Amino acid sequence: MRISFLAFLAVLLFANCNRKVAGPAAGSVSEASSGKLRLAQVLRTIDENRSAPEWMDAKARVDLDSKKLSIGGTAFIRLHRDEAIWMSVKKFGFEGARALIRPDSFFLYNRLEGEYIAEPLSYIEEKYKIPARFDLLQEIFFGNAVFLTDELEIGRADDGAIRLTGRSDEFATQYFIDPVTFRPQLMELQELGQSRSMVVTNTDYTQVEGVAQTFPRGRFVEVDDGKGGAASMEMEFTEVSFSGPVEMPFERR
């Protein structure tokens, strides 16, 4: 479980794309919703509708599937924005693993195999030759769009969703954005030179007390490291709270 879990996180955090805020707004939200799309305004409206609570306390059914590991259970997730992400995975009421991720370090306790890991995030960079990104994982938990830049082409999907696409020598990206809430439905990133890819699908958006934006209770993440190391994680949030603070215990017991 140790190697598979780290490999999944490593691929999940591989991107080295920084989000750029678009220039001055052009047009209005109603124009973007009704058919006349302007990239600067759409990007600005997506940014205005990002979810950024201080705290998050959630429970979710989770299934992780990879070449070396397939496991399902109940995940308890706690998040302090820009500070820490804490996860505990249980099956049949017993804790199997616990993780604590900070912007510069991570800790993993595999109770089933008695393994304990405490490493800087640079460990992932050294082992997998990829830049580690705490903020990316945080945004995915919040259900926000990631990798957005102001160098995208804009259009409409067949179902009316806003479609954003971009391509450079290194990356190809594609997004489908709800035209009413401006929340992401699907995000896809391909690292062309390495043949690595990640797809994040958000579903079942609902209103949750504590945040103005709708929250996707369904989350599906697919990653491929380009060497046959495909992995997927499906999450269904059954309980979500944005009140805090929350505790993040990490005793090895």
CORPERA-V504127 format. One record per run of one state. SS is the DSSP state (2 for helix, 1 for strand, 0 for the rest). FROM is the first residue (numbers start at 1). TO is the last residue. If there is no record, write none. Layout:
BEGIN
ss:SS from:FROM to:TO
ss:SS from:FROM to:TO
END
This chain:
BEGIN
ss:0 from:1 to:1
ss:2 from:2 to:12
ss:0 from:13 to:28
ss:2 from:29 to:34
ss:0 from:35 to:38
ss:2 from:39 to:48
ss:0 from:49 to:54
ss:1 from:55 to:66
ss:0 from:67 to:69
ss:1 from:70 to:80
ss:0 from:81 to:83
ss:1 from:84 to:91
ss:0 from:92 to:93
ss:1 from:94 to:102
ss:0 from:103 to:104
ss:1 from:105 to:110
ss:0 from:111 to:114
ss:1 from:115 to:120
ss:0 from:121 to:121
ss:2 from:122 to:128
ss:0 from:129 to:133
ss:2 from:134 to:142
ss:0 from:143 to:152
ss:1 from:153 to:156
ss:0 from:157 to:161
ss:1 from:162 to:167
ss:0 from:168 to:170
ss:1 from:171 to:177
ss:0 from:178 to:183
ss:1 from:184 to:191
ss:0 from:192 to:195
ss:1 from:196 to:207
ss:0 from:208 to:213
ss:1 from:214 to:224
ss:0 from:225 to:230
ss:1 from:231 to:241
ss:0 from:242 to:253
END
